[in-house]
Amino acid sequence: MRKPIIAGNWKMNKTRDEALQFIYNVNTKLPSKEFVESVICTQSPILRDMVKRQGENLRIGAQNMHYLDSGAYTGEVSALLLVDLGVEYVIIGHSERRAYYNETDDSVNKKTHHAFNHGLNPIVCVGESLEIREANKTDEFIKVQVVNALKGLTKDQIKVLVLAYEPIWAIGTGKTATSEMANDTIKAIRNVVVDLYDKETAEAMRIQYGGSVKPANIKELLSMSDIDGALVGGASLDADSFLQLVNAGTK
């Protein structure tokens, strides 16, 4: 059985005070990490504040990191600093990073290796545009992203890695892939991992769905055979909403 993981991606939202109020509101109400993993990925300047106040059942993640330890990379964040702050997760290759900041399959792979080298748990994102979906090339496109993202990783690393399938056309648009559509693509992703490694490794790897996930659709999504959680944007900003999402993972 793969343990569900619900990760909130706050993007460029919340002040420090707002973030701390959120964490105070959810800390004592989250279900046990024995049954579902709860993660909040927030802006870098407040990571330490969040880590210091995370309860037993909440973990904090970063939204990005560089693939080098240090250097003249203004505005970037190093894995060394994230580890020093006590961060445990890091989102890698989100579609917004690919679209706005020129992230490539190659940089995603480098960052994934670097995360593992420093003991961080990567949440690696893949997903297609509406044009690719409408051209019936989703599986072909996603396969290339997955193969390139996982290049050189060991079986043990694959079993720890979390992969997030986020159709770009469903992020922040209010549109959601049907649960069947999402599950079919995630099954295709798992089959790619079978071909790259083996069935045991593929069955152990957790794959989230992301894209306008909210309390109203989370239960149906999680009822699917291959969906192991969710990477959630807007619906993770509200404490009550986030709690509903996480609690759905215990069912």
Secondary structure by P-SEA (a helix, b strand, c coil): cbbbbbbbcccccccaaaaaaaaaaccccccccccbbbbbbbcccaaaaaaacccccbbbbbccccccccccccccccaaaaaaacccbbbcccccccccccccaaaaaaaaaaaaaaccccbbbbbccaaaaaacaaaaaaaaaaaaaaccccaaaaaabbbbbbccccccccccccaaaaaaaaaaaaaaaaaaccaaaaaabbbbbbcccccccaaaaaacccccccccccccccaaaaaaaaaaaac
